[in-house]
Structures are given as C-alpha cells and as structure tokens.
Amino acid sequence: MNALKLLLIISLFIVGCNNSDDENILNASGNIEVTEITVSSKVTGEINEIFKKEGELVNKGDTILIINHENLDFQLQQAEAGVDIAEAQLKLLKSGARQEDINQAEE
C-alpha cells in the first residue's frame, strides 16, 4: 500500500512539473517534402542553360536557368530607336521651321 501511495505521489509530481502552458502546441522535428512547386519567370523564351537539377536545393536569388534574350534585345533596340526619333522631332519643333522650308512654302 505504501508503494502504491509513493507511485501515485511521484506520478502527480511528474505531471505537475510540466512546463507546457498551451496544450495545442505540438513540437516535432523532421523534413517536409513538397511534391510540386510552380516556378515562373517574368518573361518567356527558349532556355539556353540550366544551372540546377531536379531536387537540388535552391535559395532566394539563385540563378536557376538562363532564357534566350535575343528577342528582348531586339525590342530594346527598337524602343531606343523610337526614342531617338522622338527626340529628333522634338528638336525640330523647338528650333522652328528652316529657312528652306519657309521659302518652299511661299512659292
């Protein structure tokens, strides 16, 4: 009977010494595996080079692959040429009509 009382007191002591305030918290360790993730880029194009393999660890900012940018370079050149044309037209408008244009209009 004394052994039973001693066992009961030890059990109550162990349960009473629990530091957990919240019974809804679960602490565990392990790995979380994601079976599928979507990776997208801001532009479309043909892939030139791939630097990471499937399953390899990547960090924020890592270069995963390089997309062919020839079409984007061409579009940039076209846009820059359009800016040059617009600046030339603005310069002509600010400088006013040339004397040759005025003479031709008067004829």
C-alpha positions as CSV (number, residue, x, y, z in Angstrom):
1,M,0.0,0.0,0.0
2,N,2.8,2.4,0.8
3,A,4.4,1.6,-2.6
4,L,1.1,2.5,-4.3
5,K,1.0,5.8,-2.5
6,L,4.6,6.5,-3.4
7,L,4.0,5.7,-7.0
8,L,0.9,8.0,-7.0
9,I,2.8,10.9,-5.5
10,I,5.7,10.5,-8.0
11,S,3.2,10.4,-10.9
12,L,1.5,13.6,-9.7
13,F,4.8,15.3,-9.2
14,I,5.9,14.5,-12.8
15,V,2.6,15.6,-14.3
16,G,2.6,18.8,-12.2
17,C,6.1,19.8,-13.3
18,N,5.1,20.0,-17.0
19,N,6.3,23.5,-18.3
20,S,3.9,23.5,-21.3
21,D,1.3,26.3,-20.9
22,D,-0.5,25.6,-24.2
23,E,-1.8,22.1,-24.8
24,N,-2.4,22.8,-28.5
25,I,1.3,23.2,-29.4
26,L,3.0,20.2,-31.0
27,N,6.8,20.2,-31.1
28,A,8.3,17.8,-33.6
29,S,11.3,17.6,-35.9
30,G,11.6,16.2,-39.4
31,N,11.6,17.1,-43.1
32,I,8.7,18.5,-45.2
33,E,8.7,17.3,-48.7
34,V,6.9,19.3,-51.4
35,T,5.8,17.2,-54.4
36,E,5.1,20.0,-56.8
37,I,6.0,23.7,-56.9
38,T,5.4,26.2,-59.7
39,V,8.4,28.4,-60.7
40,S,7.8,31.1,-63.3
41,S,9.7,33.9,-64.9
42,K,8.7,37.4,-65.8
43,V,9.5,36.8,-69.5
44,T,9.0,33.9,-71.9
45,G,11.6,32.4,-74.2
46,E,13.8,29.5,-75.1
47,I,16.0,28.1,-72.3
48,N,19.8,28.5,-73.0
49,E,21.3,27.0,-69.9
50,I,20.0,25.2,-66.8
51,F,22.1,25.5,-63.6
52,K,20.1,23.5,-61.1
53,K,18.9,19.9,-61.3
54,E,15.6,18.5,-60.1
55,G,15.7,18.0,-56.3
56,E,18.7,20.3,-55.8
57,L,18.5,22.9,-53.1
58,V,17.9,26.5,-54.2
59,N,18.0,29.7,-52.3
60,K,16.3,33.1,-52.9
61,G,18.2,34.9,-55.6
62,D,19.9,31.8,-57.1
63,T,20.0,31.7,-60.9
64,I,18.2,28.5,-61.9
65,L,18.4,29.0,-65.7
66,I,19.1,31.5,-68.4
67,I,16.5,32.3,-71.0
68,N,17.5,33.4,-74.6
69,H,17.1,37.2,-74.7
70,E,17.8,37.9,-78.4
71,N,14.2,38.9,-79.0
72,L,14.2,41.2,-75.9
73,D,17.5,42.8,-77.1
74,F,15.8,43.5,-80.5
75,Q,12.8,45.0,-78.8
76,L,15.1,47.2,-76.7
77,Q,16.9,48.4,-79.8
78,Q,13.6,49.3,-81.5
79,A,12.4,51.2,-78.4
80,E,15.7,53.1,-78.2
81,A,15.5,54.0,-81.9
82,G,11.9,55.2,-81.3
83,V,13.2,57.5,-78.5
84,D,15.9,58.8,-80.8
85,I,13.4,59.6,-83.5
86,A,11.1,61.3,-81.0
87,E,13.9,63.4,-79.6
88,A,14.9,64.5,-83.2
89,Q,11.3,65.5,-83.9
90,L,11.1,67.4,-80.7
91,K,14.4,69.3,-81.5
92,L,13.0,70.2,-84.9
93,L,9.8,71.5,-83.4
94,K,11.6,73.6,-80.8
95,S,14.0,75.1,-83.4
96,G,11.2,76.2,-85.6
97,A,11.0,76.0,-89.4
98,R,14.1,76.1,-91.5
99,Q,14.5,79.0,-94.0
100,E,14.4,76.5,-96.9
101,D,11.1,75.2,-95.7
102,I,9.7,78.7,-95.4
103,N,10.9,79.6,-99.0
104,Q,9.4,76.5,-100.4
105,A,6.1,77.1,-98.7
106,E,6.0,80.7,-100.1
107,E,6.5,79.6,-103.7
